[in-house]
């Protein structure tokens, strides 16, 4: 009984039934490499998951699904997940805003990413809980993205109530490359990578430099640097992999601006209020993985820092100095996990037992909030240090009762402990909390083409543990109530998957997800802001079709109804809960090597207030990517936002005050999508 639950541990191939990975084909015997080269396109979404998947809403994307996709930013890689949207509202170095299943996931509160098994999300972060910055990932080195939605997987824990994903990078490139890209918005990017066989192992080295200003009147002045190293080998009969990455970035930002200032002519649509917002950040990672036939071991270490300057309300709180703030974060993260799988027979029935444990320790030396002016500190609002430890364990038993019917029953236990040392001693303290979540998946395979699923599970996200120790409001000094460190979630799902041929598959899902609270720690204010419990119900559908060797089509659509559970009708709309999300893609490959990819995505409208009195409009974007090889070179052109849509990436409704205004004004505040942009690239293959 094959499973792909722990595919991210495998150094060269993925254990997916009926699927031979391109990497395996490219690494064929030396005598085969003298044969004439023939381009083989591998589409991750063509993988047959009937008989392997646990739900209709999980999947895997990779290879040509990723390499042919025109991207504005690296965060858009997650849009390969059906129904997922990644936007940006504050510069090229800040984490994206994510949306899925009618949830504004902020910067990652209920959406988790593991990069080669290392958790990417940050706990107790200066800007927001679950902060998920993907800018350290080099897109060209991502081999596959595995995703699973809902609360049904026992091996994932924190931040995964809406979805979890696992990024696997290449261990070896068939040919190295160097690429330079130039864009019309002062965009310059250089990226290179190559593999080297040394002794019994393989090195893959890569690097990226990106400089860009964007369309903003206050140039972003992004300076991004990425480095990547992977050494893979065999050690005592096990596959061993050592990965090191380094990332640094500094930028200026244009935050959301008030609509009234644009309508009056005071600001251009791409103008700014505060020219000194932006940030500086870095992250250095070391990941070690050891994989045997049944057991995988992993350890990771990460050093991280961020200084983020923002000013969403301008002069609302301080008419003289302005409302600019600095959020500072410095930490080390240490952790690891072990996963074990065993197959056996029980009364003649196939059984797969999966057990594992993971741990993580965040040593946060600084998680601070300052009032600033022109990036100069005026006063301190929060100046804290935090130690946070989590330990999780899971067990999952899959039983194949017949050739067509199987069940998976699991449980996950998570324990958190913390110690907070705050500038205000009243907000210092230690604590702990635990949660136990059951998981159940049922699958029935009608034949080799059709399979239906039913899933149930509990999940959670952790809160900023400073909120759990809160006694005094750090701004006003008034007494404040602490909040739970763990917020429970409960989800159910039914759906089906149809693998109608090697070139056509379709899936559809109905889901329900309840969260006890969408409480988040508001870094801008240095305090907590509770929301009521929420419930969401929706449907999703995804289609992949390759009608011939030259054309690939894919389409996804999702519709969600999102409400506060205990609010009266007419007052129960959830701000930023987008009802409809849809995407479409078409990729053409010709015999001469030409590749064209057209991608469109629609981000529907959403309420901005509980009474639905104000709404944000939907946005539709279309991107085009073209590539043509000649010899060892390839030329390419990406046209982003080809119809020059004037929609918004993000929009809020709240009170702010400009310097020229005598009193606060409730208004729409928006960050526009970037206008049409052309990016030309030249790639050389070694």
C-alpha positions as CSV (number, residue, x, y, z in Angstrom):
1,X,0.0,0.0,0.0
2,X,1.8,3.1,-1.3
3,X,1.6,6.5,0.4
4,X,3.2,9.8,-0.3
5,X,2.7,11.4,3.1
6,X,6.4,11.8,3.7
7,X,7.6,12.5,0.2
8,X,9.6,15.5,1.3
9,X,12.1,13.2,3.0
10,X,13.1,11.4,-0.2
11,X,16.2,12.9,-1.8
12,X,15.8,11.9,-5.4
13,X,12.3,10.6,-6.2
14,X,8.8,10.8,-4.8
15,X,7.0,7.6,-3.6
16,X,3.8,8.1,-5.6
17,X,2.2,5.0,-7.2
18,X,2.2,4.8,-10.9
19,X,4.6,7.7,-11.3
20,X,8.2,7.8,-12.4
21,X,9.7,11.2,-11.6
22,X,11.6,13.1,-14.3
23,X,14.6,13.3,-12.1
24,X,14.8,9.5,-12.1
25,X,14.6,9.4,-15.9
26,X,17.3,12.1,-16.2
27,X,19.5,10.2,-13.9
28,X,19.4,7.0,-16.0
29,X,22.4,4.8,-16.7
30,X,25.4,6.5,-18.4
31,X,25.0,4.5,-21.6
32,X,21.6,6.0,-22.1
33,X,22.9,9.5,-22.0
34,X,24.6,9.1,-25.3
35,X,21.2,8.8,-27.0
36,X,19.8,11.8,-28.8
37,X,18.2,14.3,-26.4
38,X,14.4,14.4,-26.4
39,X,12.5,16.9,-24.3
40,X,10.2,15.1,-21.9
41,X,7.6,17.3,-20.2
42,X,6.4,16.2,-16.8
43,X,3.3,17.7,-15.3
44,X,2.8,17.2,-11.6
45,X,-0.9,17.5,-11.8
46,X,-1.0,14.5,-14.2
47,X,0.0,12.2,-11.3
48,X,-2.5,9.5,-10.6
49,X,-3.7,9.9,-7.0
50,X,-6.6,7.5,-7.1
51,X,-5.8,4.9,-4.5
52,X,-3.1,7.0,-2.9
53,X,-4.7,10.3,-1.7
54,X,-6.6,10.7,1.5
55,X,-8.9,13.5,0.4
56,X,-10.2,15.1,-2.8
57,X,-8.5,18.4,-1.9
58,X,-4.9,17.3,-1.7
59,X,-2.5,17.2,-4.6
60,X,1.0,17.7,-6.0
61,X,2.3,20.2,-8.5
62,X,5.8,20.3,-10.0
63,X,8.2,20.4,-12.9
64,X,6.7,22.0,-15.9
65,X,3.7,23.1,-13.9
66,X,6.1,25.5,-12.2
67,X,8.7,26.2,-14.9
68,X,6.2,27.4,-17.4
69,X,4.3,29.7,-15.0
70,X,4.9,33.5,-15.3
71,X,5.3,34.9,-11.8
72,X,5.2,38.5,-10.5
73,X,6.7,37.4,-7.2
74,X,7.9,34.2,-5.5
75,X,4.9,34.2,-3.2
76,X,2.6,33.4,-6.2
77,X,4.1,29.8,-6.2
78,X,1.4,29.0,-3.6
79,X,-1.3,29.9,-6.2
80,X,-0.8,26.4,-7.7
81,X,-3.0,25.3,-4.7
82,X,-6.6,25.5,-6.0
83,X,-8.4,28.5,-4.5
84,X,-5.2,30.1,-3.0
85,X,-4.4,33.8,-3.6
86,X,-1.2,35.6,-2.6
87,X,-1.1,39.4,-2.7
88,X,1.2,42.1,-1.4
89,X,0.5,45.4,0.3
90,X,3.8,46.7,1.5
91,X,6.9,46.3,-0.6
92,X,9.1,43.5,-2.0
93,X,10.5,42.2,1.2
94,X,7.5,41.7,3.4
95,X,5.6,38.4,3.6
96,X,2.6,38.1,1.3
97,X,-1.0,38.2,2.3
98,X,-2.6,34.8,1.7
99,X,-6.3,34.0,1.1
100,X,-7.9,30.5,1.0
101,X,-11.3,29.0,1.7
102,X,-12.8,32.4,2.6
103,X,-10.1,33.2,5.1
104,X,-7.9,36.2,5.2
105,X,-4.9,34.2,6.4
106,X,-3.0,37.4,7.0
107,X,0.7,36.5,6.6
108,X,0.1,32.8,7.3
109,X,-2.0,32.2,10.5
110,X,-3.8,29.1,9.2
111,X,-1.6,28.2,6.2
112,X,1.7,26.4,6.9
113,X,4.7,25.8,4.6
114,X,7.5,23.3,5.2
115,X,10.6,23.9,3.1
116,X,12.4,20.6,2.9
117,X,10.7,19.7,6.1
118,X,11.7,22.9,8.0
119,X,8.7,25.0,9.1
120,X,8.7,28.4,7.5
121,X,6.0,30.1,9.6
122,X,7.1,32.1,12.6
123,X,5.4,32.0,16.0
124,X,5.2,35.0,18.4
125,X,6.4,37.3,15.5
126,X,6.8,41.0,15.7
127,X,4.5,41.7,12.8
128,X,1.9,38.9,13.1
129,X,1.3,35.3,14.2
130,X,2.3,32.7,11.7
131,X,4.3,35.2,9.6
132,X,5.2,33.4,6.4
133,X,8.0,35.0,4.3
134,X,8.8,33.0,1.2
135,X,11.4,35.4,-0.3
136,X,14.3,33.1,0.6
137,X,13.0,30.5,-1.9
138,X,14.5,30.5,-5.4
139,X,11.6,29.4,-7.7
140,X,13.8,27.7,-10.3
141,X,15.1,25.2,-7.7
142,X,11.6,24.1,-6.5
143,X,10.9,20.6,-7.8
144,X,7.5,19.9,-6.4
145,X,4.9,21.5,-4.1
146,X,2.7,19.0,-2.2
147,X,-0.5,20.5,-0.6
148,X,-3.2,19.2,1.7
149,X,-6.2,21.2,2.8
150,X,-8.2,21.0,6.0
151,X,-7.5,19.5,9.4
152,X,-7.3,15.8,8.5
153,X,-3.5,15.1,8.3
154,X,-1.9,13.8,11.5
155,X,1.7,14.7,10.6
156,X,1.1,18.4,10.4
157,X,0.2,20.7,13.3
158,X,0.4,24.4,13.9
159,X,-1.0,26.9,11.3
160,X,-2.5,24.2,9.1
161,X,-6.2,24.5,9.7
162,X,-6.9,25.8,6.2
163,X,-4.0,24.2,4.3
164,X,-0.5,22.9,4.6
165,X,2.1,22.6,1.9
166,X,5.6,21.0,1.5
167,X,8.2,22.4,-0.9
168,X,10.8,20.0,-2.3
169,X,13.8,21.3,-4.1
170,X,16.0,19.6,-6.7
171,X,18.9,17.5,-5.5
172,X,20.5,17.5,-8.9
173,X,20.1,19.4,-12.2
174,X,20.5,17.7,-15.5
175,X,22.1,20.9,-16.8
176,X,23.2,24.0,-15.0
177,X,22.0,27.4,-16.0
178,X,22.6,31.2,-15.7
179,X,19.7,33.6,-16.3
180,X,19.3,37.4,-16.5
181,X,16.0,39.1,-16.5
182,X,15.2,42.8,-17.2
183,X,11.8,44.3,-16.6
184,X,10.2,47.6,-17.5
185,X,9.6,48.6,-13.9
186,X,13.4,48.9,-13.3
187,X,13.5,45.2,-12.5
188,X,16.8,43.3,-12.8
189,X,17.3,39.7,-11.7
190,X,20.2,37.3,-12.1
191,X,19.9,33.7,-11.0
192,X,22.3,30.7,-11.6
193,X,22.6,27.1,-10.4
194,X,24.5,24.0,-11.3
195,X,25.2,20.5,-10.0
196,X,28.6,18.9,-9.4
197,X,29.4,15.2,-8.8
198,X,32.1,15.1,-6.1
199,X,33.1,11.6,-4.8
200,X,30.1,9.7,-3.8
201,X,27.9,12.8,-3.4
202,X,26.3,15.6,-5.5
203,X,26.5,19.3,-4.8
204,X,23.8,21.7,-6.1
205,X,24.7,25.3,-5.8
206,X,22.5,28.3,-6.7
207,X,22.2,32.0,-6.1
208,X,19.9,34.9,-6.9
209,X,20.2,38.7,-7.0
210,X,17.2,40.9,-7.5
211,X,17.1,44.7,-7.8
212,X,13.7,46.4,-8.5
213,X,11.9,49.7,-8.0
214,X,8.4,48.9,-9.1
215,X,5.9,51.4,-10.4
216,X,5.7,53.4,-7.2
217,X,6.6,57.1,-7.0
218,X,8.6,56.1,-3.9
219,X,10.9,53.6,-5.5
220,X,11.0,50.2,-3.7
221,X,14.8,50.0,-4.1
222,X,14.7,46.2,-3.4
223,X,18.1,44.6,-2.8
224,X,17.5,40.9,-2.5
225,X,20.2,38.2,-2.2
226,X,19.7,34.5,-2.0
227,X,22.1,31.6,-1.8
228,X,21.4,27.8,-1.9
229,X,23.6,24.8,-1.4
230,X,22.5,21.1,-1.3
231,X,24.8,18.2,-0.8
232,X,23.2,14.7,-1.2
233,X,24.9,11.4,-0.7
234,X,24.5,7.9,0.7
235,X,25.6,7.2,4.3
236,X,25.5,3.8,5.9
237,X,22.8,2.6,3.5
238,X,20.7,5.7,4.0
239,X,20.1,8.8,1.9
240,X,21.6,11.9,3.4
241,X,20.9,15.5,2.5
242,X,22.5,18.7,3.8
243,X,20.9,22.0,2.7
244,X,22.0,25.5,3.6
245,X,20.3,28.7,2.5
246,X,21.1,32.4,3.1
247,X,18.8,35.3,2.4
248,X,19.0,39.1,2.9
249,X,16.7,41.9,1.7
250,X,16.2,45.6,2.2
251,X,13.5,47.7,0.6
252,X,11.3,50.8,0.7
253,X,7.6,50.3,0.7
254,X,4.4,52.0,-0.4
255,X,1.7,50.9,2.1
256,X,-2.0,51.2,1.3
257,X,-3.1,54.7,0.7
258,X,-6.5,56.5,1.3
259,X,-8.9,56.6,-1.6
260,X,-9.9,60.2,-0.7
261,X,-6.4,61.5,-1.3
262,X,-6.4,59.9,-4.8
263,X,-9.9,61.2,-5.7
264,X,-8.9,64.7,-4.6
265,X,-5.7,64.6,-6.7
266,X,-3.5,64.9,-3.7
267,X,-1.9,61.5,-4.4
268,X,-1.3,59.5,-7.5
269,X,-2.7,56.0,-7.6
270,X,0.9,54.8,-7.1
271,X,1.8,57.6,-4.7
272,X,2.7,57.4,-1.0
273,X,2.0,59.1,2.3
274,X,5.1,58.1,4.3
275,X,8.3,57.8,2.2
276,X,10.4,56.1,4.9
277,X,8.4,52.9,5.5
278,X,10.0,49.6,4.4
279,X,12.3,47.1,6.0
280,X,15.4,45.0,6.4
281,X,15.4,41.3,6.9
282,X,17.6,38.2,6.7
283,X,17.2,34.4,7.2
284,X,19.9,31.7,7.3
285,X,18.8,28.0,7.3
286,X,20.6,24.7,7.8
287,X,18.6,21.5,7.2
288,X,19.9,17.9,7.6
289,X,17.9,14.9,6.5
290,X,18.7,11.2,6.9
291,X,16.3,8.8,5.2
292,X,16.1,5.0,5.4
293,X,13.6,2.5,4.1
294,X,11.2,3.1,6.9
295,X,12.4,5.9,9.0
296,X,13.3,9.6,8.3
297,X,15.3,11.8,10.6
298,X,15.6,15.6,10.3
299,X,17.2,18.5,12.2
300,X,17.1,22.2,11.3
301,X,18.5,25.5,12.6
302,X,17.4,28.9,11.4
303,X,18.7,32.4,12.3
304,X,16.3,35.3,11.5
305,X,16.0,39.0,11.8
306,X,13.5,41.7,10.7
307,X,13.2,45.5,11.1
308,X,9.9,46.5,9.6
309,X,8.6,50.1,9.3
310,X,5.0,50.8,8.7
311,X,2.5,53.6,9.0
312,X,-1.1,52.6,8.2
313,X,-2.9,55.5,9.9
314,X,-0.5,58.4,9.0
315,X,-1.2,61.1,11.7
316,X,-4.2,59.6,13.5
317,X,-2.5,59.0,16.9
318,X,0.4,61.5,16.7
319,X,-0.4,64.7,14.7
320,X,3.2,65.9,15.1
321,X,5.5,63.0,14.6
322,X,3.1,60.7,12.7
323,X,2.1,57.1,13.4
324,X,5.1,55.3,12.0
325,X,6.1,52.2,13.9
326,X,9.1,49.8,13.8
327,X,8.6,46.1,14.5
328,X,11.8,44.3,15.3
329,X,12.4,40.5,15.5
330,X,15.6,38.6,16.2
331,X,15.5,34.8,16.9
332,X,17.1,31.4,16.5
333,X,14.9,28.4,15.7
334,X,16.1,24.9,16.4
335,X,14.1,21.7,15.8
336,X,13.7,18.3,14.3
337,X,11.4,15.5,13.5
338,X,11.3,11.7,13.1
339,X,8.9,9.8,11.0
340,X,8.5,6.0,10.8
341,X,6.3,3.9,8.5
342,X,5.7,0.2,8.7
343,X,3.5,-2.1,6.5
344,X,2.2,-5.3,7.8
345,X,-0.7,-7.8,7.6
346,X,-3.5,-8.0,10.2
347,X,-5.8,-11.0,9.7
348,X,-4.9,-10.9,6.1
349,X,-5.7,-7.2,5.8
350,X,-3.1,-4.6,4.6
351,X,-2.2,-2.1,7.3
352,X,0.1,0.9,7.2
353,X,1.2,2.4,10.5
354,X,2.8,5.8,10.5
355,X,4.1,7.4,13.7
356,X,6.3,10.4,14.3
357,X,7.3,13.3,16.5
358,X,8.5,16.8,16.0
359,X,9.9,19.6,18.2
360,X,10.7,23.2,17.8
361,X,12.4,25.8,20.0
362,X,12.2,29.5,19.2
363,X,14.8,31.5,21.1
364,X,13.5,35.1,20.5
365,X,16.0,37.6,21.9
366,X,14.0,40.6,20.6
367,X,10.3,40.9,19.6
368,X,9.8,44.7,19.9
369,X,7.6,47.5,18.9
370,X,8.8,51.1,18.7
371,X,7.2,54.4,17.8
372,X,9.4,56.0,15.1
373,X,9.7,59.0,12.8
374,X,11.6,58.7,9.5
375,X,13.0,55.3,10.9
376,X,14.3,57.0,14.0
377,X,13.0,55.6,17.3
378,X,11.0,57.9,19.5
379,X,9.8,55.5,22.2
380,X,9.3,51.9,23.0
381,X,5.9,50.3,23.2
382,X,6.9,46.6,23.6
383,X,10.4,45.3,24.3
384,X,10.2,41.6,24.9
385,X,12.1,38.4,24.7
386,X,10.5,35.0,24.5
387,X,11.4,31.3,24.7
388,X,8.8,29.1,23.1
389,X,9.0,25.3,22.9
390,X,6.6,22.9,21.2
391,X,6.6,19.1,21.1
392,X,4.2,17.2,18.8
393,X,3.6,13.5,18.3
394,X,1.2,11.6,15.9
395,X,0.1,8.2,15.0
396,X,-2.0,7.1,12.0
397,X,-3.2,3.7,11.0
398,X,-4.4,3.1,7.4
399,X,-6.3,-0.2,6.8
400,X,-7.2,-1.5,3.4
401,X,-10.3,-3.4,4.3
402,X,-10.9,-4.5,0.7
403,X,-9.2,-3.7,-2.6
404,X,-11.5,-0.7,-2.9
405,X,-12.3,0.5,0.6
406,X,-9.7,1.9,3.0
407,X,-9.8,4.1,6.2
408,X,-7.2,6.1,8.0
409,X,-7.6,6.8,11.7
410,X,-5.1,9.1,13.5
411,X,-4.4,11.3,16.4
412,X,-2.1,14.2,17.0
413,X,-0.9,15.6,20.3
414,X,0.8,19.0,20.6
415,X,2.2,20.7,23.7
416,X,3.5,24.2,24.0
417,X,5.4,25.9,26.8
418,X,6.8,29.4,27.0
419,X,8.5,32.1,29.0
420,X,7.9,35.8,28.3
421,X,10.1,38.5,29.6
422,X,8.4,41.8,28.9
423,X,9.4,45.5,29.3
424,X,6.3,45.9,31.5
425,X,6.9,43.3,34.2
426,X,3.2,42.7,34.6
427,X,3.2,41.2,31.1
428,X,5.9,38.7,31.9
429,X,5.4,35.1,32.9
430,X,5.5,31.5,31.9
431,X,2.8,29.0,30.9
432,X,1.9,25.9,28.9
433,X,-1.0,24.5,27.0
434,X,-1.8,21.3,25.1
435,X,-4.2,20.0,22.5
436,X,-5.3,16.6,21.2
437,X,-6.8,16.2,17.8
438,X,-8.4,13.2,16.2
439,X,-8.2,12.5,12.4
440,X,-10.4,10.3,10.2
441,X,-10.3,9.7,6.4
442,X,-12.4,7.3,4.4
443,X,-11.9,6.5,0.8
444,X,-13.8,4.2,-1.6
445,X,-12.4,3.4,-5.0
446,X,-15.1,2.5,-7.5
447,X,-12.6,1.5,-10.1
448,X,-9.2,2.7,-11.3
449,X,-10.7,6.0,-12.3
450,X,-13.2,7.1,-9.6
451,X,-12.7,7.5,-5.9
452,X,-14.8,9.2,-3.2
453,X,-13.6,10.6,0.2
454,X,-15.0,11.6,3.5
455,X,-12.7,13.4,6.1
456,X,-13.0,14.7,9.6
457,X,-10.4,16.2,11.9
458,X,-9.5,18.7,14.6
459,X,-6.7,21.3,14.1
460,X,-5.4,24.5,15.6
461,X,-3.2,27.5,15.3
462,X,-1.2,28.9,18.1
463,X,-1.5,32.5,19.2
464,X,1.3,34.9,20.1
465,X,2.2,33.7,23.6
466,X,2.6,37.4,24.7
467,X,-1.2,37.5,24.4
468,X,-1.4,34.5,26.8
469,X,0.6,36.5,29.4
470,X,-1.1,39.9,28.9
471,X,-2.1,41.7,32.0
472,X,-1.7,45.4,31.1
473,X,-2.3,47.1,27.8
474,X,1.2,48.2,26.7
475,X,-0.1,51.4,25.2
476,X,-2.7,52.7,27.6
477,X,-1.6,50.9,30.8
478,X,-5.1,49.8,31.5
479,X,-5.8,46.2,32.7
480,X,-6.1,43.7,29.9
481,X,-7.4,40.2,29.6
482,X,-5.1,37.4,28.4
483,X,-6.2,35.0,25.7
484,X,-5.8,31.3,25.0
485,X,-2.5,30.2,23.5
486,X,-4.2,27.6,21.3
487,X,-7.2,28.2,19.1
488,X,-9.1,25.1,18.1
489,X,-10.4,24.3,14.6
490,X,-12.7,21.6,13.3
491,X,-13.2,20.5,9.7
492,X,-15.2,18.1,7.7
493,X,-15.0,17.4,4.0
494,X,-16.5,15.2,1.3
495,X,-15.4,14.9,-2.3
496,X,-14.4,12.8,-5.3
497,X,-11.5,12.4,-7.7
498,X,-11.8,11.2,-11.3
499,X,-8.7,10.1,-13.2
500,X,-10.4,9.7,-16.5
501,X,-7.2,9.0,-18.4
502,X,-3.5,9.7,-18.2
503,X,-4.2,13.2,-19.5
504,X,-7.5,14.1,-17.7
505,X,-8.4,14.4,-14.1
506,X,-11.0,16.2,-12.1
507,X,-11.8,16.7,-8.4
508,X,-14.5,18.4,-6.4
509,X,-14.9,19.0,-2.7
510,X,-17.4,20.3,-0.2
511,X,-15.9,21.5,3.0
512,X,-16.9,23.0,6.4
513,X,-14.4,24.6,8.7
514,X,-15.1,26.1,12.2
515,X,-12.6,28.2,14.2
516,X,-13.2,28.9,17.8
517,X,-11.7,32.4,17.3
518,X,-9.8,34.3,14.8
519,X,-7.9,36.1,17.5
520,X,-4.6,37.5,16.4
521,X,-1.9,39.5,18.1
522,X,-1.9,43.0,16.5
523,X,1.7,44.0,16.2
524,X,0.8,47.5,15.0
525,X,-0.9,48.2,18.4
526,X,1.2,45.9,20.6
527,X,-1.9,44.2,22.0
528,X,-4.6,41.6,21.1
529,X,-7.8,42.0,19.1
530,X,-10.3,39.2,19.6
531,X,-12.8,38.1,17.0
532,X,-15.8,35.8,17.4
533,X,-15.8,32.2,16.3
534,X,-16.3,31.6,12.6
535,X,-17.7,29.0,10.3
536,X,-17.2,28.5,6.6
537,X,-18.8,26.3,4.1
538,X,-17.8,26.0,0.5
539,X,-17.2,24.0,-2.6
540,X,-14.0,23.7,-4.7
541,X,-13.3,22.1,-8.1
542,X,-10.1,21.5,-10.0
543,X,-9.5,20.2,-13.6
544,X,-6.4,19.2,-15.4
545,X,-6.6,18.2,-19.1
546,X,-3.8,17.5,-21.6
547,X,-5.8,16.9,-24.8
548,X,-2.7,16.3,-26.9
549,X,1.1,16.4,-26.5
550,X,1.2,20.2,-27.3
551,X,-1.6,21.6,-25.1
552,X,-2.2,21.6,-21.3
553,X,-5.3,23.1,-19.7
554,X,-6.1,23.6,-16.1
555,X,-8.9,25.3,-14.2
556,X,-10.0,25.8,-10.6
557,X,-12.9,27.4,-8.9
558,X,-14.0,27.9,-5.3
559,X,-17.0,29.4,-3.6
560,X,-17.2,30.0,0.2
561,X,-19.8,31.3,2.6
562,X,-18.2,32.7,5.6
563,X,-20.0,34.0,8.8
564,X,-19.3,34.8,12.4
565,X,-21.0,32.1,14.4
566,X,-22.6,34.0,17.3
567,X,-23.4,37.4,15.6
568,X,-26.9,38.3,14.6
569,X,-27.9,38.2,10.9
570,X,-26.9,41.4,9.2
571,X,-23.9,41.8,11.5
572,X,-22.1,38.5,10.8
573,X,-20.1,39.1,7.7
574,X,-16.4,38.5,8.0
575,X,-14.3,41.3,6.7
576,X,-12.0,40.2,3.8
577,X,-13.8,36.9,3.3
578,X,-13.7,36.5,-0.4
579,X,-16.6,34.4,-1.7
580,X,-15.4,33.4,-5.2
581,X,-11.9,32.6,-6.4
582,X,-11.2,31.1,-9.9
583,X,-8.2,30.5,-12.1
584,X,-7.4,29.2,-15.5
585,X,-4.2,28.2,-17.3
586,X,-3.3,27.1,-20.8
587,X,0.2,26.0,-21.9
588,X,1.3,25.3,-25.4
589,X,4.5,23.5,-26.4
590,X,5.6,23.3,-30.0
591,X,8.0,20.9,-31.7
592,X,10.6,23.6,-32.1
593,X,10.7,24.0,-28.3
594,X,8.6,27.2,-28.1
595,X,6.5,27.3,-24.9
596,X,3.6,29.7,-24.3
597,X,1.7,29.9,-21.0
598,X,-1.4,32.1,-20.4
599,X,-2.7,32.3,-16.8
600,X,-5.8,34.1,-15.5
601,X,-7.0,34.4,-11.9
602,X,-10.1,36.1,-10.5
603,X,-10.2,37.3,-6.9
604,X,-13.9,38.0,-6.1
605,X,-15.3,40.9,-4.0
606,X,-15.5,40.8,-0.2
607,X,-17.2,42.6,2.6
608,X,-15.0,45.1,4.6
609,X,-17.4,45.5,7.5
610,X,-19.5,43.1,9.6
611,X,-22.8,44.7,8.3
612,X,-21.6,44.3,4.7
613,X,-22.2,48.1,4.3
614,X,-18.8,48.5,2.5
615,X,-17.2,46.1,0.1
616,X,-14.0,45.7,-1.9
617,X,-14.3,45.0,-5.6
618,X,-13.0,41.9,-7.3
619,X,-9.9,41.8,-9.3
620,X,-9.0,39.8,-12.4
621,X,-5.4,39.4,-13.6
622,X,-4.0,37.8,-16.7
623,X,-0.3,36.9,-17.3
624,X,1.5,35.6,-20.3
625,X,4.8,33.8,-20.5
626,X,6.7,32.9,-23.7
627,X,10.0,31.0,-24.1
628,X,12.0,29.9,-27.1
629,X,15.3,27.8,-27.1
630,X,18.1,28.1,-29.6
631,X,21.2,25.9,-29.0
632,X,22.3,26.3,-25.4
633,X,20.3,29.5,-25.0
634,X,16.7,30.3,-24.2
635,X,15.0,33.7,-24.6
636,X,11.8,34.5,-22.8
637,X,9.2,37.2,-22.3
638,X,6.7,37.5,-19.5
639,X,3.9,40.0,-19.8
640,X,2.3,40.5,-16.4
641,X,-1.1,42.0,-16.0
642,X,-1.4,42.1,-19.8
643,X,-4.7,43.9,-19.8
644,X,-3.4,46.6,-17.4
645,X,-6.1,46.0,-14.8
646,X,-6.5,48.8,-12.3
647,X,-7.7,46.6,-9.5
648,X,-6.4,46.4,-6.0
649,X,-4.1,43.8,-4.4
650,X,-5.5,44.7,-1.0
651,X,-8.2,47.0,0.4
652,X,-9.3,47.9,3.9
653,X,-11.8,50.3,5.5
654,X,-10.7,52.1,8.6
655,X,-10.1,55.5,10.1
656,X,-6.9,57.5,9.3
657,X,-5.8,61.1,9.3
658,X,-3.6,62.9,6.8
659,X,-1.3,65.8,8.0
660,X,-3.6,68.3,6.3
661,X,-6.7,67.0,8.0
662,X,-8.2,68.3,11.3
663,X,-9.9,65.0,12.3
664,X,-9.9,61.3,11.4
665,X,-11.8,60.1,8.4
666,X,-13.2,56.6,7.8
667,X,-12.1,55.6,4.3
668,X,-11.1,52.9,1.9
669,X,-7.3,52.2,2.0
670,X,-5.9,50.3,-0.9
671,X,-2.7,49.0,-2.5
672,X,-3.1,48.8,-6.3
673,X,-2.0,45.8,-8.4
674,X,1.1,46.6,-10.4
675,X,0.4,47.8,-13.9
676,X,1.4,46.0,-17.1
677,X,5.0,45.0,-17.0
678,X,7.3,43.3,-19.5
679,X,10.1,41.1,-18.3
680,X,12.7,39.9,-20.8
681,X,15.0,37.1,-19.9
682,X,18.0,35.3,-21.4
683,X,19.0,31.8,-20.1
684,X,22.2,29.9,-20.8
685,X,22.4,26.2,-20.2
686,X,25.8,24.8,-19.2
